[in-house]
Amino acid sequence: MDLRAVTGPRRARLLVSGAAAAAVATAVLLALLTAALVAGWGGGPAAAYGSAGFGTAGLAVGLLVLARASAVAPTDPAGGRALCNRCCLWALFAVLPVFIVGGVAGYMTRAAAPIWGSTVAGVLLIALVGLAARQRVVLQVRAGW
């Protein structure tokens, strides 16, 4: 399916559906984080579930912001592009602390799980950066018509 052929309301529905899936994944990861803390599985799994949960929560919020941007863009193209820029910048600034926290937690616990959790979170946030940049370009092209 060509993304340029997707209309604004349809794109918004697709993004909200993706945000709902990310919210469910966040809930599962938070349940696993709670289980790791209560059962005493150690700091490694808890840090991994927490980092991955942060990444999926960030993805859910970012997808909702992009859905709003695509809904606002037909009436206010500059506002839609500004929302895409904010989403892109937030995700860019969130990636670095995720990797730092994962590395420090991996070093402190001597486990690989926190590093894998932060890698999952970082990949999700980097994908959000790409999606926000792509949507900004699509909205900019549509505004020029």
Order of alpha helices (4+ residues) and beta strands (2+ residues): alpha-alpha-alpha-alpha
